[in-house]
Amino acid sequence: MKSYKDLEVYSLSLELFYKCHSMSLKLPKHELYELGSQLRRSADSVTTNIVEGYGRKRYKANFIKFLTYSWQVVWKRYFTLRKFQNFILK
């Protein structure tokens, strides 16, 4: 592994970031800045934590800690997407 870009989890999180960002812009105006912002920030946080953890890979425990942070944010994003789903399906 020469770079964080070689990590499959990084590629997947980046792809999901782009999808979540474009989806968040389709929210109704009154939710665009609240729920939309929350979705965009959590989507960005997953990828950012992976990159930051990779930067600390010299210390395995730090790398694992940041991957764990990413996993926690994935669950937050999942919950946000579930809320988002209600607006899209209506």
N, C-alpha and C positions, 0 to 999 in steps of 0.2 A: 504494500500500500504506500504509494508515493505521495498521495495528497488526499484530502478529505473528499475531493471530487471522485475518487475511486470507490468510495463507500456507496453501496446500493441505497442505503437508508437516506443518504444525502440527496441522491438523484430523485428518489420518490418524494421526499419532503419538499424539494424545490418545485417539482411538478405540481404537487398539491397546493403549494403557495400560490402559484400562478392561477390555478383554477379557483381557489378560494377568493383571491383578490378580485377576479373578474365577476364571480358570483356575488360578492358583497356589494358591488356597484349596481346590482339589479334590485336591491332592496327598496322599499318605499322611502320616500324622502324623509319621513319622520324617524326611520330606523337607520338611515344611511350613516349617520354620524355616531350612533351609539352601538348598535349591534354590528353594523358594518365595520366600524373601527375596531371593535373587539375581535372580530373574525380576522381582519387583516393583521393585527398585532400578534395574535396567537399563531397564525400561519407563519409569520416571519420569525417568531421566537423559536420554533422547532428547528428550522434550518440554521439559525444563528447559534443555537446551543450546540448543535452538531459540529459546526465549524470551530467554535470556541473550545469545545472539548478536544477536538483533534489537535488544536494548538497546544493543549496541555498533555498530550499523549505520552510525554516523557514520564509522567506520573500516572500510572494506570488507574489509580483510584480516582483522580480528577477527571480523566477521560470518561470513566464509567459514571461518575456523578453527573456530568453534563449530558450524557446519553439518557440518564434517568430523568433529568429535568425535561429533556425533549419528549420523553414518553409521557410525562405528566401533562405537558402542554398539548400533546395529541388528544388526551382525554378531554381537556378543556375545549379544544377545537371541535371535538365530536359533539359535545354538549351544545356548543354555540351553533353548529350546523343543524342540530335537531331543532333548535329554536328557529333558525333560518328557514327550515323546511316548512314551518307553519305559514310563513309569509308567501312562499312560492306556490304552495298548493292551494291557497285561497283565491 
